Amino acid sequence: MIMADKVLYRCPECGLHYEDEQIAKQCEAYCKEHQGCSMEITKLSVERSKASGNPQS
């Protein structure tokens, strides 16, 4: 996904987007293993950043 000239990486398990590919892969691995999201990883998502009004960049 490309958003405002930024490439975003999507976790195929939960659908959250991340600016960092490695974090998206960590999210995918966690979601697969635990059938749910990690709050520590989720807080790094683009969606969470938008909801809190804090841009990640």
ZIRAKA-V619977 format. One record per helix or strand. SS is the DSSP state (H for helix, E for strand). FROM is the first residue (numbers start at 0). LEN is the number of residues. Records with the same first field share a line. If there is no record, write none. Layout:
SS->FROM-LEN + FROM-LEN
This chain:
E->1-2 + 5-2 + 8-2 + 16-2
H->20-14 + 38-4 + 45-7
